[in-house]
Amino acid sequence: MDRITASQVFVNVAERGSMTATAEALGMSRAMVTRYLAQMERWAGARLLHRTTRRLSLTAAGEETLSRCRQMLEIAGQMPVAADTPADIPQGLLRLSCAQSLAQDVIAAAVAAYLRQYPQTAIDLSISSRTVNLVEERIDLAIRITNDLDPNLIARPLGHCGSVVCATPAYLAAHGTPRSPQELALHNCLTYSYFGKSLWQFEHKSRRAAPKANTVAEGEGTPASHQVAVPVGGNLSANESSVLLTAALEGAGIAMQPEYSTASLVASGRLVALLPEWRPLAMGVYGVYGSRRQMPAALRAMLDFLVARFADEHYWPPAVTPKKKR
């Protein structure tokens, strides 16, 4: 971790007596402030703060460390910035993290276009289905699709991602085609491990609602009820949606998949899009990063680039509307 930034965090906490106030002043998440303080205590080999429910105060070791941190920051502030390295030109290595399916179907092409536009940059793309620790794993930007974003994180909305519920013609011929969201409970549904209770949420197409975090089901799922949540389950779950897509293509069951992964498969007839009167609630796409303070030009340019790219309605592959059977 950066000792200069950690020193800035510690000095601010000591002066303000509040981690929340420090987070706001430095443009960091509170979780990031906590991690920097923990790292400072590991470096110092001693507890630096007395923590109570009402206030923070320095220990004897904290007083000594505060003096040294102030000296370090004073010296750092006197160091000149290299004249041949303009701060507003995107350059250097940027470390990104996202899930496999998103990387393959969306982010890889976006990264290639970004590198063409900013040739002095380089990208290290880390593929992981879990929620990474930005500080410990030195990730500059994590791209996440969720409607339940941690409010303590610093995140920029990048766009929205629609989904489709689908299955193969062979599965539907053997098990029947669900006509309402509630009928999904009678089918073998392939579920995403990190979605907790495997509650699939839908909105009726008679009214398009903006995606919201922690949406609660309303009504009984009739057309008059605009939103409904259905508990589903099956004999296969995974923490990567691309695995569930492959299983669905093998006829293992019904899957809820991003539109960008399924559009061509539905169009070709390999998968059938279900429930023509309903659509799964759209998910938010976010860029999550550690701090707004002294943001590198490459990171700022990447965020702006993704916002502009994802705003193009032709960028995300559209879902194929399932046909109504007469």
ABEGO torsion letter per residue (X at the ends): XBAAAAAAAAAAAAAAGBAAAAAAAAGBBAAAAAAAAAAAAAAAGBBABBBBAABBBBBAAAAAAAAAAAAAAAAAAABBBBAABBAABBBEBBBBBBBAAAAAAAAAAAAAAAAAABAABBBBBBBBABBBBAAAAGBABBBBBBABBBAABBBBBAEBBBBBBBBBAAAAAAAEBBABAAAAAABBBBBBAAAEAGBBBBBBAABBBBBBBGBBBBEAGBAABABBBBBBBBABBBABAAAAAAAAAAGAEBBBBBAAAAAAAAAAGABBBBGAABBBBBBBBBBBBABABGBBAAAAAAAAAAAAAAABAAABBBBBBBBBBX
